Amino acid sequence: MVRLQGGIYYSVLHGHTIKLVYLKNNVCELHIDEKYLGLCSFQYIKRQINNIEKRTNKRKIIYQGTNLWEEAKSGTVVNITI
């Protein structure tokens, strides 16, 4: 999550842009993909977003093949699952 001036926080999760605008007294506006969804508890939402970011950063890409570069040179379509 990135904090900008004016109490604005941005994050990108699973292809969606999340914007929190801090108002006051632990209350913020929630915007997902530039669509206003309402008011919410800032501390709770920020904690949930941080937890999701931590979980998604631990994923690993595992390639199950012999040599990725040789297959790419020959034009083979390579499927990588996460």
C-alpha positions as CSV (number, residue, x, y, z in Angstrom):
1,M,0.0,0.0,0.0
2,V,1.3,3.4,-1.0
3,R,0.5,6.5,1.1
4,L,0.2,9.8,-0.7
5,Q,-0.4,13.4,0.5
6,G,-3.8,14.3,1.8
7,G,-4.6,11.0,3.4
8,I,-4.9,9.0,0.2
9,Y,-3.7,5.4,0.2
10,Y,-3.4,3.3,-3.0
11,S,-3.0,-0.4,-3.5
12,V,-3.4,-2.9,-6.4
13,L,-4.8,-6.3,-5.5
14,H,-5.7,-9.0,-8.0
15,G,-5.9,-6.5,-10.8
16,H,-8.1,-4.0,-8.9
17,T,-7.1,-0.6,-7.8
18,I,-8.1,0.2,-4.2
19,K,-8.1,3.7,-3.0
20,L,-8.7,4.8,0.6
21,V,-9.3,8.4,1.4
22,Y,-8.8,9.0,5.1
23,L,-11.4,11.5,6.5
24,K,-11.1,11.6,10.3
25,N,-11.7,9.6,13.5
26,N,-10.7,6.3,11.8
27,V,-13.2,6.7,9.0
28,C,-12.3,6.6,5.3
29,E,-13.9,6.4,1.9
30,L,-13.4,3.1,0.0
31,H,-13.0,3.3,-3.8
32,I,-12.4,0.1,-5.9
33,D,-11.5,0.7,-9.6
34,E,-12.5,4.4,-9.2
35,K,-16.0,3.4,-8.0
36,Y,-17.1,4.8,-4.7
37,L,-18.3,2.0,-2.4
38,G,-19.0,3.9,0.9
39,L,-17.5,4.7,4.2
40,C,-15.6,2.2,6.3
41,S,-13.3,1.7,9.3
42,F,-9.8,2.8,8.1
43,Q,-7.8,0.7,10.5
44,Y,-9.7,-2.5,9.8
45,I,-9.6,-2.1,6.0
46,K,-5.9,-1.2,6.0
47,R,-5.1,-4.2,8.1
48,Q,-7.1,-6.5,5.8
49,I,-5.4,-5.1,2.6
50,N,-2.0,-5.5,4.2
51,N,-2.7,-9.1,5.1
52,I,-3.8,-9.9,1.5
53,E,-0.7,-8.2,0.2
54,K,1.5,-10.3,2.5
55,R,-0.2,-13.6,1.4
56,T,0.1,-12.8,-2.3
57,N,3.8,-11.9,-2.1
58,K,4.6,-15.4,-0.8
59,R,3.4,-17.2,-4.0
60,K,6.0,-18.8,-6.1
61,I,6.0,-19.6,-9.8
62,I,7.1,-23.2,-10.4
63,Y,8.0,-24.3,-13.9
64,Q,7.6,-28.0,-14.4
65,G,9.8,-28.7,-17.5
66,T,13.4,-29.4,-18.5
67,N,14.5,-26.1,-20.1
68,L,12.3,-23.1,-20.4
69,W,14.6,-21.2,-22.8
70,E,15.0,-24.1,-25.3
71,E,11.2,-24.5,-25.4
72,A,10.7,-20.8,-25.9
73,K,13.2,-20.8,-28.8
74,S,11.3,-23.6,-30.5
75,G,8.0,-21.7,-30.2
76,T,6.4,-24.1,-27.7
77,V,3.5,-22.6,-25.6
78,V,4.5,-22.8,-22.0
79,N,1.9,-22.9,-19.3
80,I,3.0,-21.7,-15.8
81,T,0.6,-22.2,-12.9
82,I,0.8,-20.2,-9.7
